[in-house]
Amino acid sequence: MSQIRITQVKSGIGRPERQKRTLHALGLRHPHAVAVHHSNPQILGMVAKVAHLVKVEAI
């Protein structure tokens, strides 16, 4: 299973609570935070919900 590196590029301040919780669940607490996850449907769905706040790279 491949992995992806998720980097938060924009702040969650002023965003809906649901998006803030999604960032937190991905392990992103502040801008420029980086998290590495396995590329599975659950993670990819979460990334899709906050795609405008993060950058995704395949590892």
Contact map, one row per residue, 1 for C-alpha under 8 A:
11100000000000000000000000000000000001100000000000000000000
11110000000000000000000000000000000001100000000000000000011
11111000000000000000000000000000000111100000000000000000011
01111100000000000000000000000000000111100000000000000001111
00111110000000000000000000000000011110000000000000000001111
00011111000000000000000000000000011110000000000000000111100
00001111100000000000000000010011111000000000000000000111000
00000111111000000000000000010111110000000000000000001110000
00000011111000000000000000000011000000000000000000001110000
00000001111100000000000000000011000000000000000000011100000
00000001111110000000000000000110000000000000000000001000000
00000000011111100011001000000100000000000000000000001000000
00000000001111100001000000000000000000000000000000000000000
00000000000111110000000000000000000000000000000000000000000
00000000000111111011000000000000000000000000000000000000000
00000000000001111111000000000000000000000000000000000000000
00000000000000111111100000000000000000000000000000000000000
00000000000000011111110000000000000000000000000000000000000
00000000000100111111111000000000000000000000000011000000000
00000000000110111111111100000000000000000000000000000000000
00000000000000001111111110000000000000000000000000000000000
00000000000000000111111111000000000000000000010011000000000
00000000000100000011111111111000000000000000000001000000000
00000000000000000001111111111000000000000000000000000000000
00000000000000000000111111110000000000000000000000000000000
00000000000000000000011111110000001000000010010000000000000
00000000000000000000001111111000011000000000000000000000000
00000011000000000000001111111110111000000000000000000000000
00000000000000000000001100111110100000000000000000000000000
00000001001100000000000000011111100000000000000000000000000
00000011111000000000000000011111100000000000000000000000000
00000011110000000000000000000111110000000000000000000000000
00000011000000000000000000011111111000000000000000000000000
00001111000000000000000000110001111100000000000000000000000
00001110000000000000000001110000111110000000000000000000000
00111100000000000000000000000000011111000000000000000000000
00111100000000000000000000000000001111100010000000000000000
11110000000000000000000000000000000111110010000000000000000
11110000000000000000000000000000000011111011000000000000000
00000000000000000000000000000000000001111111000000000000000
00000000000000000000000000000000000000111111100000000000000
00000000000000000000000000000000000000011111110000000000000
00000000000000000000000001000000000011111111111000000000000
00000000000000000000000000000000000000111111111100000000000
00000000000000000000000000000000000000001111111110000000000
00000000000000000000010001000000000000000111111111000000000
00000000000000000000000000000000000000000011111111100100000
00000000000000000000000000000000000000000001111111100000000
00000000000000000010010000000000000000000000111111100000000
00000000000000000010011000000000000000000000011111111100000
00000000000000000000000000000000000000000000001111111110000
00000000010000000000000000000000000000000000000001111100000
00000001111100000000000000000000000000000000000001111110000
00000111110000000000000000000000000000000000001001111111000
00000111100000000000000000000000000000000000000000101111100
00011110000000000000000000000000000000000000000000000111110
00011100000000000000000000000000000000000000000000000011111
01111000000000000000000000000000000000000000000000000001111
01111000000000000000000000000000000000000000000000000000111
